[in-house]
Amino acid sequence: AEEEAPAAEEEAAAEEEAPAAEEEVAAEEEAPAAEEEAAAEEEAPAAEQEATPAAEEEAAPADLVTVAAEDGRFTLLTMVLSMVPEMGEVLAGEGPVTLFLPDDAAFSAVPEEIVGMLMADPALTAAALQYHVVPGALLAADVAGMEILTTVQGEDIAVSVDADGNVMLNGVVMVTDTDIMASNGVIHVVNGLLMPPTVAEMLAAAPAAEEEAAAEEEAPAAEEEAAAEEEAPAAEEEAAAEEEAPAAEEEAPAEETAAADLGVIKVGVNAEYPPFETVDEEGEIVGFDADLMNAIAAEAGFEIEWVNTRWDGIFVALASGEFDAVSSAATITEEREEIIDFSNPYFNAGQMIAVREADAGAVSVPEDLAGLRVGVQSGTTGDIAASEIEGVEVVRYDEITLAFQALGAGDVDAVVNDGPVSADIIASNPDLGVVLVGDPFTDEFYGIAVQPDKPELLEAINAGLAAIIENGTYNELHLKWFGVDAPSMFQPAESAE
């Protein structure tokens, strides 16, 4: 028994040590897992911090101009901002500002005479646009809770809420959509054009001033007519006594003197549109339009001073007196005729679609462009035509050659532009791999634009154009630049028959 006792004690001690050993082994196994879990917990905040800036950067909205352009309801904003670049800088600047922006439907509802007067004077356009901009980012509740908004010009806009809960500006323009967020402000869509009091007064006074001027012009005419009636008997006797030949000799020098009085005419051109106008290696403006205008000038008896300028704003510059005329493949449109005059048509051009050769089988009519990116030259009739095609994403370029380069590079899927110009660009750049598809889908006439207060110049241009068509000079120029005879409407009367 005494010998067995120590053994029993050892066995009991061993049993007591076993659980402790098991716990120690378990602890050793759990340690690495615990260490990994702790490390993961430490890394998680770092990963969250790393992901957050990227997400915030990706979600950050663009500036007001970009947001408006992407919205799709404000296609006319780009055209207006091209006339008022300083406002473009404000809307794309640091801000914040609140922009009360009319959509395209609101612009189209503005009376044509108001649009014409605004387009003819960039200063009025700038004042009207600035009247829609208020410092600070105002949300819908902010606007509804105010009685007066003060614009960036320092002029007031009265705010009210009608019985239906609509927010009204100056009691006439309704806020129809709110809180379109941009990185430098907020856009509220409105259903009309707000006019600052100073501009409204000027626009209201304009028709009265025109009527007064017309009355002043008519008064001398009436006096001359009365005098002519009194002198008629004497004139008849004198005419009967004179022979026809001397009278004809006197008439011819009088016409020559009238033509010579036109002197030097400043003609605006955007020489980035071959074969109509471009600048050659010697810096001279050449092309069909240049040759045509020079031929007309030779017939009409005036000289030309060419002014190469940007296309954007060229008609506003003409209306404001920077040029006497514009000869630059300008399509005659009702909108342009509101602020300037046009000569008789001198070219018939239609819009055509250009695509990469590989896509020629898939596109042939405007409807095929739905869902595609279409390049145009900003502010042209190609821009207008493409913008009217449903489902098209219009990409605008300063020059049409840039649009074709983008097409060749795959940045856009098609280009819409005047057919003759597109054909010339494609022929001169075979490496682009671009072709024209389908038929012209518009019928457009080019005309020479003239200041509205120069009727004598318009008459001389029309007379010169008729003369070069009749003597065959027009057809010679058409052959030179396009390689084919002119259409029948631009042929001499005998040839057309």
KESE-892316 format. One record per residue (C-alpha): residue number from 1; x, y, z. Coordinates in Angstrom, 2 decimals, decimal comma, always signed. Example, Ala and Ser with C-alpha at 12.3 -4.5 7.8 and 13.67 -1.06 7.14 Angstrom:
BEGIN
[pt 1 [+12,30 -4,50 +7,80]]
[pt 2 [+13,67 -1,06 +7,14]]
//
This chain:
BEGIN
[pt 1 [+0,00 +0,00 +0,00]]
[pt 2 [+2,84 +2,38 +0,83]]
[pt 3 [+4,46 +1,61 -2,55]]
[pt 4 [+1,19 +2,17 -4,40]]
[pt 5 [+0,53 +5,54 -2,74]]
[pt 6 [+3,22 +7,51 -4,61]]
[pt 7 [+1,99 +6,09 -7,92]]
[pt 8 [-1,54 +7,14 -7,13]]
[pt 9 [-0,37 +10,63 -6,25]]
[pt 10 [+1,53 +10,88 -9,55]]
[pt 11 [-1,53 +9,73 -11,48]]
[pt 12 [-3,70 +12,32 -9,76]]
[pt 13 [-1,18 +15,08 -10,52]]
[pt 14 [-1,07 +14,00 -14,15]]
[pt 15 [-4,85 +14,21 -14,38]]
[pt 16 [-4,76 +17,74 -12,93]]
[pt 17 [-2,09 +18,84 -15,43]]
[pt 18 [-3,89 +17,43 -18,50]]
[pt 19 [-6,63 +20,08 -18,74]]
[pt 20 [-4,09 +22,85 -18,33]]
[pt 21 [-1,99 +21,38 -21,15]]
[pt 22 [-5,02 +21,09 -23,37]]
[pt 23 [-5,92 +24,73 -22,68]]
[pt 24 [-2,39 +25,81 -23,50]]
[pt 25 [-2,42 +23,96 -26,83]]
[pt 26 [-5,79 +25,47 -27,71]]
[pt 27 [-4,52 +28,93 -26,84]]
[pt 28 [-1,50 +28,44 -29,06]]
[pt 29 [-3,77 +27,41 -31,95]]
[pt 30 [-6,10 +30,39 -31,46]]
[pt 31 [-3,33 +33,00 -31,29]]
[pt 32 [-2,59 +33,27 -35,04]]
[pt 33 [-6,31 +33,57 -35,85]]
[pt 34 [-6,69 +36,34 -33,28]]
[pt 35 [-3,69 +38,15 -34,67]]
[pt 36 [-5,12 +37,93 -38,24]]
[pt 37 [-8,51 +39,23 -37,03]]
[pt 38 [-6,88 +42,19 -35,27]]
[pt 39 [-4,83 +43,00 -38,36]]
[pt 40 [-7,95 +42,89 -40,51]]
[pt 41 [-9,71 +45,27 -38,11]]
[pt 42 [-6,78 +47,68 -38,35]]
[pt 43 [-6,73 +47,52 -42,18]]
[pt 44 [-10,49 +48,07 -42,57]]
[pt 45 [-10,51 +51,80 -41,68]]
[pt 46 [-7,56 +52,39 -43,99]]
[pt 47 [-9,39 +50,68 -46,85]]
[pt 48 [-12,50 +52,73 -46,11]]
[pt 49 [-10,44 +55,92 -46,13]]
[pt 50 [-8,80 +54,91 -49,40]]
[pt 51 [-12,12 +54,11 -51,12]]
[pt 52 [-14,01 +57,18 -49,91]]
[pt 53 [-12,08 +59,90 -51,84]]
[pt 54 [-12,33 +57,95 -55,08]]
[pt 55 [-16,06 +57,48 -54,65]]
[pt 56 [-16,52 +61,13 -53,76]]
[pt 57 [-14,43 +62,19 -56,74]]
[pt 58 [-16,45 +60,00 -59,08]]
[pt 59 [-19,74 +61,32 -57,71]]
[pt 60 [-18,73 +64,99 -57,79]]
[pt 61 [-21,06 +66,91 -60,17]]
[pt 62 [-19,73 +69,02 -63,04]]
[pt 63 [-20,10 +72,79 -63,33]]
[pt 64 [-23,35 +74,52 -64,33]]
[pt 65 [-22,51 +74,76 -68,05]]
[pt 66 [-21,62 +71,07 -68,28]]
[pt 67 [-24,65 +69,95 -66,28]]
[pt 68 [-26,96 +72,08 -68,46]]
[pt 69 [-25,40 +70,68 -71,64]]
[pt 70 [-25,83 +67,10 -70,43]]
[pt 71 [-29,43 +67,70 -69,39]]
[pt 72 [-30,61 +67,99 -73,01]]
[pt 73 [-33,22 +70,74 -72,50]]
[pt 74 [-30,89 +73,69 -72,98]]
[pt 75 [-29,28 +73,37 -76,43]]
[pt 76 [-29,62 +77,14 -77,05]]
[pt 77 [-27,52 +77,97 -73,97]]
[pt 78 [-24,29 +77,11 -75,81]]
[pt 79 [-25,15 +79,52 -78,62]]
[pt 80 [-25,97 +82,32 -76,18]]
[pt 81 [-22,80 +81,76 -74,14]]
[pt 82 [-20,73 +81,97 -77,33]]
[pt 83 [-21,99 +85,55 -77,63]]
[pt 84 [-21,29 +86,30 -73,95]]
[pt 85 [-18,02 +84,53 -73,05]]
[pt 86 [-17,69 +86,36 -69,73]]
[pt 87 [-20,93 +84,75 -68,53]]
[pt 88 [-19,63 +81,36 -69,60]]
[pt 89 [-16,70 +81,92 -67,25]]
[pt 90 [-19,06 +82,80 -64,38]]
[pt 91 [-21,20 +79,69 -64,88]]
[pt 92 [-18,12 +77,47 -65,11]]
[pt 93 [-16,27 +79,26 -62,29]]
[pt 94 [-16,02 +78,67 -58,56]]
[pt 95 [-19,47 +79,98 -57,64]]
[pt 96 [-21,73 +79,14 -56,06]]
[pt 97 [-24,53 +80,76 -58,03]]
[pt 98 [-28,15 +79,92 -58,74]]
[pt 99 [-29,15 +79,89 -62,41]]
[pt 100 [-32,81 +80,33 -63,42]]
[pt 101 [-32,55 +78,76 -66,85]]
[pt 102 [-35,26 +78,76 -69,55]]
[pt 103 [-35,40 +75,50 -71,50]]
[pt 104 [-35,62 +75,24 -75,30]]
[pt 105 [-39,43 +75,29 -75,21]]
[pt 106 [-39,38 +78,57 -73,27]]
[pt 107 [-36,92 +80,11 -75,74]]
[pt 108 [-39,06 +79,07 -78,70]]
[pt 109 [-42,07 +80,84 -77,15]]
[pt 110 [-40,28 +84,21 -77,00]]
[pt 111 [-41,60 +86,54 -79,76]]
[pt 112 [-39,36 +86,53 -82,84]]
[pt 113 [-38,92 +90,30 -82,83]]
[pt 114 [-37,55 +90,13 -79,25]]
[pt 115 [-35,13 +87,34 -80,20]]
[pt 116 [-34,02 +89,32 -83,24]]
[pt 117 [-33,26 +92,44 -81,21]]
[pt 118 [-31,36 +90,45 -78,58]]
[pt 119 [-29,31 +88,59 -81,20]]
[pt 120 [-28,42 +91,85 -82,89]]
[pt 121 [-26,95 +93,35 -79,71]]
[pt 122 [-24,58 +91,20 -77,59]]
[pt 123 [-24,79 +93,77 -74,78]]
[pt 124 [-28,55 +93,23 -74,49]]
[pt 125 [-28,04 +89,47 -74,63]]
[pt 126 [-25,48 +89,66 -71,80]]
[pt 127 [-27,80 +91,79 -69,65]]
[pt 128 [-30,72 +89,40 -70,20]]
[pt 129 [-28,61 +86,35 -69,35]]
[pt 130 [-27,08 +87,92 -66,22]]
[pt 131 [-30,57 +88,74 -64,95]]
[pt 132 [-31,13 +84,99 -64,56]]
[pt 133 [-28,13 +84,50 -62,26]]
[pt 134 [-28,29 +84,99 -58,47]]
[pt 135 [-25,26 +84,67 -56,13]]
[pt 136 [-25,33 +81,69 -53,77]]
[pt 137 [-26,76 +78,19 -54,14]]
[pt 138 [-30,50 +78,45 -53,39]]
[pt 139 [-32,52 +75,26 -53,03]]
[pt 140 [-36,25 +75,08 -53,79]]
[pt 141 [-37,27 +75,85 -50,20]]
[pt 142 [-34,87 +78,80 -50,10]]
[pt 143 [-36,37 +80,36 -53,23]]
[pt 144 [-39,98 +79,77 -52,14]]
[pt 145 [-39,26 +81,39 -48,78]]
[pt 146 [-37,85 +84,64 -50,22]]
[pt 147 [-39,65 +87,75 -51,44]]
[pt 148 [-36,78 +89,30 -53,41]]
[pt 149 [-33,83 +87,78 -55,27]]
[pt 150 [-30,90 +90,06 -56,11]]
[pt 151 [-29,09 +89,13 -59,33]]
[pt 152 [-25,38 +89,37 -60,09]]
[pt 153 [-26,23 +92,68 -61,77]]
[pt 154 [-27,67 +94,02 -58,52]]
[pt 155 [-31,22 +94,08 -59,92]]
[pt 156 [-34,20 +92,60 -58,07]]
[pt 157 [-36,49 +89,72 -59,02]]
[pt 158 [-39,79 +89,52 -57,11]]
[pt 159 [-40,66 +86,03 -55,80]]
[pt 160 [-44,22 +84,91 -55,06]]
[pt 161 [-46,15 +81,67 -54,64]]
[pt 162 [-49,49 +81,37 -56,46]]
[pt 163 [-52,64 +79,61 -55,26]]
[pt 164 [-51,46 +76,31 -56,71]]
[pt 165 [-48,14 +76,48 -54,88]]
[pt 166 [-46,09 +77,43 -57,96]]
[pt 167 [-43,07 +79,66 -57,44]]
[pt 168 [-43,38 +82,73 -59,69]]
[pt 169 [-40,66 +85,22 -60,65]]
[pt 170 [-41,82 +88,80 -61,29]]
[pt 171 [-45,32 +87,33 -61,40]]
[pt 172 [-44,92 +86,09 -64,98]]
[pt 173 [-42,29 +83,33 -65,10]]
[pt 174 [-42,84 +80,01 -63,30]]
[pt 175 [-40,14 +77,77 -61,80]]
[pt 176 [-40,97 +74,36 -63,31]]
[pt 177 [-38,09 +72,20 -62,07]]
[pt 178 [-35,78 +72,68 -59,11]]
[pt 179 [-32,47 +71,73 -57,56]]
[pt 180 [-30,46 +70,47 -60,52]]
[pt 181 [-27,15 +70,30 -58,69]]
[pt 182 [-23,74 +71,24 -60,08]]
[pt 183 [-20,36 +71,56 -58,44]]
[pt 184 [-20,61 +75,35 -58,41]]
[pt 185 [-24,31 +75,98 -57,93]]
[pt 186 [-27,91 +75,05 -58,63]]
[pt 187 [-30,11 +75,23 -61,74]]
[pt 188 [-33,85 +75,99 -61,53]]
[pt 189 [-35,71 +75,51 -64,82]]
[pt 190 [-38,16 +78,32 -65,65]]
[pt 191 [-40,82 +78,52 -68,35]]
[pt 192 [-39,99 +81,96 -69,71]]
[pt 193 [-37,37 +84,61 -70,31]]
[pt 194 [-36,87 +87,17 -67,52]]
[pt 195 [-36,11 +90,67 -68,77]]
[pt 196 [-34,27 +93,21 -66,59]]
[pt 197 [-36,17 +96,52 -66,48]]
[pt 198 [-33,48 +98,37 -68,44]]
[pt 199 [-33,53 +95,85 -71,30]]
[pt 200 [-37,34 +95,67 -71,30]]
[pt 201 [-37,51 +99,45 -71,67]]
[pt 202 [-35,02 +99,42 -74,56]]
[pt 203 [-36,88 +96,63 -76,36]]
[pt 204 [-40,20 +98,40 -75,86]]
[pt 205 [-38,77 +101,63 -77,20]]
[pt 206 [-37,23 +100,03 -80,30]]
[pt 207 [-40,46 +99,66 -82,36]]
[pt 208 [-41,45 +103,25 -81,59]]
[pt 209 [-38,02 +104,46 -82,66]]
[pt 210 [-38,26 +102,45 -85,88]]
[pt 211 [-41,70 +103,91 -86,65]]
[pt 212 [-40,41 +107,43 -85,98]]
[pt 213 [-37,40 +106,85 -88,23]]
[pt 214 [-39,64 +105,43 -90,95]]
[pt 215 [-41,91 +108,47 -90,68]]
[pt 216 [-38,92 +110,78 -91,02]]
[pt 217 [-37,80 +108,88 -94,11]]
[pt 218 [-41,27 +109,01 -95,63]]
[pt 219 [-41,73 +112,76 -95,07]]
[pt 220 [-39,07 +113,87 -97,60]]
[pt 221 [-40,36 +111,27 -100,02]]
[pt 222 [-43,86 +112,69 -99,74]]
[pt 223 [-42,54 +116,21 -100,28]]
[pt 224 [-40,54 +115,08 -103,31]]
[pt 225 [-43,61 +113,31 -104,69]]
[pt 226 [-45,71 +116,47 -104,33]]
[pt 227 [-43,00 +118,56 -106,00]]
[pt 228 [-42,71 +116,02 -108,78]]
[pt 229 [-46,45 +116,22 -109,45]]
[pt 230 [-46,19 +120,00 -109,72]]
[pt 231 [-43,22 +119,76 -112,08]]
[pt 232 [-44,72 +117,00 -114,22]]
[pt 233 [-46,13 +119,19 -117,00]]
[pt 234 [-42,83 +121,03 -117,46]]
[pt 235 [-40,92 +117,77 -117,37]]
[pt 236 [-43,17 +116,26 -120,03]]
[pt 237 [-42,58 +119,22 -122,35]]
[pt 238 [-38,82 +119,04 -121,77]]
[pt 239 [-38,75 +115,29 -122,35]]
[pt 240 [-40,63 +115,66 -125,62]]
[pt 241 [-38,12 +118,22 -126,82]]
[pt 242 [-35,07 +116,09 -126,00]]
[pt 243 [-33,84 +113,18 -128,08]]
[pt 244 [-33,59 +109,66 -126,54]]
[pt 245 [-29,88 +109,20 -127,24]]
[pt 246 [-28,60 +112,06 -125,07]]
[pt 247 [-30,91 +110,91 -122,28]]
[pt 248 [-29,45 +107,42 -122,43]]
[pt 249 [-25,93 +108,83 -122,39]]
[pt 250 [-26,73 +110,80 -119,23]]
[pt 251 [-28,30 +107,74 -117,52]]
[pt 252 [-25,25 +105,52 -117,99]]
[pt 253 [-22,77 +107,82 -116,17]]
[pt 254 [-25,32 +108,22 -113,36]]
[pt 255 [-25,43 +104,44 -112,82]]
[pt 256 [-21,65 +104,20 -112,87]]
[pt 257 [-21,40 +106,97 -110,26]]
[pt 258 [-23,91 +105,20 -107,96]]
[pt 259 [-21,94 +101,95 -108,13]]
[pt 260 [-18,64 +103,74 -107,56]]
[pt 261 [-20,07 +105,36 -104,41]]
[pt 262 [-20,04 +101,93 -102,70]]
[pt 263 [-16,26 +102,19 -102,45]]
[pt 264 [-14,53 +99,48 -100,37]]
[pt 265 [-16,78 +96,87 -98,81]]
[pt 266 [-15,71 +94,94 -95,69]]
[pt 267 [-16,69 +91,29 -96,17]]
[pt 268 [-16,60 +88,85 -93,24]]
[pt 269 [-15,62 +85,24 -93,83]]
[pt 270 [-14,75 +82,16 -91,76]]
[pt 271 [-12,02 +80,72 -94,00]]
[pt 272 [-12,22 +77,20 -92,56]]
[pt 273 [-14,70 +75,70 -95,01]]
[pt 274 [-13,11 +74,40 -98,22]]
[pt 275 [-13,82 +74,46 -101,10]]
[pt 276 [-15,94 +77,53 -100,35]]
[pt 277 [-13,33 +79,43 -98,34]]
[pt 278 [-9,89 +78,67 -96,97]]
[pt 279 [-6,48 +80,33 -96,58]]
[pt 280 [-3,74 +79,32 -99,03]]
[pt 281 [+0,01 +79,03 -98,37]]
[pt 282 [+0,48 +82,73 -99,11]]
[pt 283 [-2,15 +83,74 -96,59]]
[pt 284 [-4,74 +84,69 -99,20]]
[pt 285 [-8,43 +83,81 -98,83]]
[pt 286 [-9,36 +81,51 -101,71]]
[pt 287 [-12,29 +79,31 -102,68]]
[pt 288 [-15,59 +79,33 -104,54]]
[pt 289 [-17,10 +82,05 -102,33]]
[pt 290 [-14,01 +84,24 -102,65]]
[pt 291 [-13,94 +83,95 -106,46]]
[pt 292 [-17,70 +84,49 -106,67]]
[pt 293 [-17,64 +87,62 -104,48]]
[pt 294 [-14,70 +89,05 -106,40]]
[pt 295 [-16,54 +88,50 -109,69]]
[pt 296 [-19,68 +90,16 -108,30]]
[pt 297 [-17,61 +93,12 -107,06]]
[pt 298 [-16,05 +93,52 -110,49]]
[pt 299 [-19,50 +93,66 -112,09]]
[pt 300 [-21,02 +95,94 -109,43]]
[pt 301 [-18,08 +98,34 -109,25]]
[pt 302 [-16,89 +98,04 -105,65]]
[pt 303 [-13,73 +96,73 -103,96]]
[pt 304 [-13,46 +94,12 -101,20]]
[pt 305 [-11,60 +94,11 -97,89]]
[pt 306 [-11,74 +90,55 -96,53]]
[pt 307 [-12,02 +90,02 -92,75]]
[pt 308 [-11,30 +86,45 -91,61]]
[pt 309 [-13,19 +85,76 -88,37]]
[pt 310 [-14,74 +82,98 -86,25]]
[pt 311 [-18,05 +81,51 -87,36]]
[pt 312 [-19,69 +81,81 -83,95]]
[pt 313 [-21,23 +85,26 -83,74]]
[pt 314 [-20,45 +86,22 -87,36]]
[pt 315 [-24,05 +87,33 -88,05]]
[pt 316 [-24,30 +89,27 -84,81]]
[pt 317 [-21,04 +91,03 -85,78]]
[pt 318 [-22,54 +91,81 -89,20]]
[pt 319 [-25,74 +93,20 -87,69]]
[pt 320 [-23,74 +95,36 -85,27]]
[pt 321 [-21,73 +96,90 -88,14]]
[pt 322 [-18,35 +95,14 -87,96]]
[pt 323 [-18,74 +94,14 -91,63]]
[pt 324 [-20,79 +95,34 -94,58]]
[pt 325 [-21,47 +91,80 -95,80]]
[pt 326 [-20,66 +88,13 -95,10]]
[pt 327 [-19,76 +85,71 -97,88]]
[pt 328 [-19,10 +82,40 -96,12]]
[pt 329 [-21,37 +79,55 -97,29]]
[pt 330 [-24,16 +81,07 -95,19]]
[pt 331 [-27,51 +79,30 -95,38]]
[pt 332 [-30,53 +81,58 -95,73]]
[pt 333 [-32,79 +80,97 -92,70]]
[pt 334 [-35,80 +82,78 -91,26]]
[pt 335 [-33,99 +83,25 -87,94]]
[pt 336 [-31,04 +84,95 -89,59]]
[pt 337 [-33,30 +87,09 -91,76]]
[pt 338 [-34,72 +88,59 -88,57]]
[pt 339 [-31,49 +90,54 -88,01]]
[pt 340 [-29,79 +90,70 -91,44]]
[pt 341 [-30,63 +90,72 -95,17]]
[pt 342 [-29,65 +88,08 -97,73]]
[pt 343 [-28,92 +88,31 -101,43]]
[pt 344 [-30,67 +86,10 -103,95]]
[pt 345 [-29,54 +82,45 -103,55]]
[pt 346 [-26,21 +81,61 -105,16]]
[pt 347 [-25,82 +77,91 -104,19]]
[pt 348 [-28,09 +75,01 -103,30]]
[pt 349 [-26,63 +72,79 -100,60]]
[pt 350 [-28,22 +70,02 -98,55]]
[pt 351 [-27,14 +68,26 -95,36]]
[pt 352 [-25,59 +64,82 -95,82]]
[pt 353 [-24,36 +62,10 -93,48]]
[pt 354 [-20,75 +60,88 -93,43]]
[pt 355 [-19,66 +57,66 -91,67]]
[pt 356 [-16,63 +55,41 -91,57]]
[pt 357 [-16,43 +53,02 -94,52]]
[pt 358 [-17,09 +50,02 -92,25]]
[pt 359 [-20,43 +51,53 -91,15]]
[pt 360 [-21,68 +52,50 -94,62]]
[pt 361 [-24,16 +49,61 -94,77]]
[pt 362 [-25,75 +50,46 -91,42]]
[pt 363 [-26,51 +54,18 -91,94]]
[pt 364 [-28,24 +55,88 -94,86]]
[pt 365 [-31,02 +58,10 -93,47]]
[pt 366 [-31,25 +60,41 -90,44]]
[pt 367 [-33,33 +57,89 -88,46]]
[pt 368 [-30,35 +55,50 -88,55]]
[pt 369 [-28,38 +57,96 -86,40]]
[pt 370 [-30,53 +57,38 -83,30]]
[pt 371 [-28,32 +56,36 -80,38]]
[pt 372 [-25,12 +57,51 -82,13]]
[pt 373 [-22,65 +60,34 -81,46]]
[pt 374 [-22,83 +62,81 -84,37]]
[pt 375 [-20,18 +65,47 -84,98]]
[pt 376 [-21,10 +68,93 -86,32]]
[pt 377 [-19,61 +72,41 -86,62]]
[pt 378 [-21,09 +74,49 -83,82]]
[pt 379 [-23,74 +77,00 -84,87]]
[pt 380 [-24,19 +75,73 -88,44]]
[pt 381 [-27,30 +74,37 -90,12]]
[pt 382 [-25,69 +70,94 -89,74]]
[pt 383 [-25,79 +71,53 -85,98]]
[pt 384 [-29,48 +72,47 -86,22]]
[pt 385 [-30,35 +69,50 -88,45]]
[pt 386 [-28,55 +66,96 -86,24]]
[pt 387 [-30,12 +68,42 -83,08]]
[pt 388 [-33,59 +67,79 -84,54]]
[pt 389 [-32,94 +64,06 -85,06]]
[pt 390 [-34,45 +62,10 -82,18]]
[pt 391 [-32,04 +60,08 -80,04]]
[pt 392 [-28,83 +61,67 -81,39]]
[pt 393 [-25,98 +62,82 -79,15]]
[pt 394 [-24,63 +65,96 -80,86]]
[pt 395 [-20,89 +66,64 -80,45]]
[pt 396 [-19,93 +70,18 -81,47]]
[pt 397 [-16,58 +71,36 -82,88]]
[pt 398 [-15,26 +74,82 -83,75]]
[pt 399 [-14,24 +73,66 -87,24]]
[pt 400 [-15,83 +71,04 -89,48]]
[pt 401 [-12,41 +69,52 -90,24]]
[pt 402 [-12,09 +68,68 -86,53]]
[pt 403 [-15,40 +66,83 -86,69]]
[pt 404 [-14,14 +64,71 -89,61]]
[pt 405 [-10,87 +63,98 -87,79]]
[pt 406 [-12,91 +62,82 -84,81]]
[pt 407 [-14,97 +60,58 -87,11]]
[pt 408 [-11,85 +59,01 -88,59]]
[pt 409 [-10,44 +58,44 -85,09]]
[pt 410 [-13,65 +56,83 -83,84]]
[pt 411 [-14,54 +59,60 -81,37]]
[pt 412 [-17,89 +60,11 -83,10]]
[pt 413 [-20,01 +57,74 -85,19]]
[pt 414 [-21,07 +60,14 -87,96]]
[pt 415 [-20,84 +63,73 -89,20]]
[pt 416 [-23,72 +65,87 -90,50]]
[pt 417 [-22,63 +68,71 -92,76]]
[pt 418 [-23,22 +70,43 -96,11]]
[pt 419 [-22,83 +67,81 -98,85]]
[pt 420 [-20,41 +69,69 -101,17]]
[pt 421 [-18,07 +70,60 -98,32]]
[pt 422 [-18,11 +67,07 -96,93]]
[pt 423 [-17,32 +65,64 -100,36]]
[pt 424 [-14,30 +67,93 -100,71]]
[pt 425 [-12,95 +67,06 -97,24]]
[pt 426 [-13,33 +63,34 -97,89]]
[pt 427 [-11,64 +63,58 -101,30]]
[pt 428 [-8,74 +65,53 -99,80]]
[pt 429 [-8,29 +63,13 -96,86]]
[pt 430 [-8,61 +59,53 -98,11]]
[pt 431 [-6,69 +58,27 -95,08]]
[pt 432 [-9,69 +59,08 -92,87]]
[pt 433 [-11,58 +56,13 -94,34]]
[pt 434 [-14,84 +58,11 -94,46]]
[pt 435 [-17,68 +58,08 -97,02]]
[pt 436 [-20,94 +59,94 -97,68]]
[pt 437 [-24,11 +57,84 -97,40]]
[pt 438 [-27,67 +58,39 -98,57]]
[pt 439 [-29,08 +61,50 -100,23]]
[pt 440 [-29,20 +65,08 -98,96]]
[pt 441 [-31,98 +65,23 -96,38]]
[pt 442 [-32,44 +69,01 -96,43]]
[pt 443 [-32,77 +71,63 -99,18]]
[pt 444 [-30,72 +74,72 -98,37]]
[pt 445 [-29,75 +77,84 -100,25]]
[pt 446 [-26,63 +79,88 -99,60]]
[pt 447 [-26,85 +83,66 -99,81]]
[pt 448 [-24,55 +86,64 -99,26]]
[pt 449 [-25,55 +88,31 -95,98]]
[pt 450 [-25,76 +92,10 -95,94]]
[pt 451 [-26,28 +94,70 -93,23]]
[pt 452 [-29,98 +95,59 -93,12]]
[pt 453 [-29,26 +99,32 -93,43]]
[pt 454 [-27,37 +98,94 -96,74]]
[pt 455 [-30,09 +98,37 -99,38]]
[pt 456 [-27,89 +99,90 -102,09]]
[pt 457 [-25,21 +97,26 -101,44]]
[pt 458 [-27,78 +94,45 -101,50]]
[pt 459 [-29,12 +95,72 -104,82]]
[pt 460 [-25,62 +95,93 -106,29]]
[pt 461 [-24,76 +92,38 -105,16]]
[pt 462 [-27,95 +90,95 -106,64]]
[pt 463 [-27,31 +92,77 -109,93]]
[pt 464 [-23,71 +91,54 -110,04]]
[pt 465 [-24,78 +87,96 -109,26]]
[pt 466 [-27,36 +88,02 -112,05]]
[pt 467 [-24,73 +89,36 -114,45]]
[pt 468 [-22,13 +86,64 -113,76]]
[pt 469 [-24,78 +83,93 -114,05]]
[pt 470 [-25,91 +85,29 -117,41]]
[pt 471 [-22,41 +85,76 -118,86]]
[pt 472 [-21,29 +82,25 -117,83]]
[pt 473 [-18,72 +83,31 -115,21]]
[pt 474 [-20,66 +81,52 -112,47]]
[pt 475 [-20,55 +78,21 -114,34]]
[pt 476 [-16,81 +78,58 -114,91]]
[pt 477 [-16,24 +79,03 -111,16]]
[pt 478 [-18,50 +76,05 -110,36]]
[pt 479 [-16,49 +73,87 -112,75]]
[pt 480 [-13,23 +75,11 -111,23]]
[pt 481 [-14,13 +74,29 -107,62]]
[pt 482 [-16,58 +71,36 -107,90]]
[pt 483 [-15,61 +69,71 -111,19]]
[pt 484 [-19,15 +69,74 -112,62]]
[pt 485 [-21,44 +72,25 -114,35]]
[pt 486 [-23,67 +74,41 -112,20]]
[pt 487 [-27,34 +73,38 -111,72]]
[pt 488 [-29,79 +74,80 -114,24]]
[pt 489 [-30,98 +77,55 -111,91]]
[pt 490 [-27,49 +79,04 -112,02]]
[pt 491 [-27,02 +78,71 -115,79]]
[pt 492 [-27,59 +81,48 -118,40]]
[pt 493 [-31,25 +81,68 -119,44]]
[pt 494 [-30,60 +80,17 -122,91]]
[pt 495 [-28,58 +77,25 -121,49]]
[pt 496 [-31,17 +76,54 -118,80]]
[pt 497 [-33,89 +76,31 -121,46]]
//
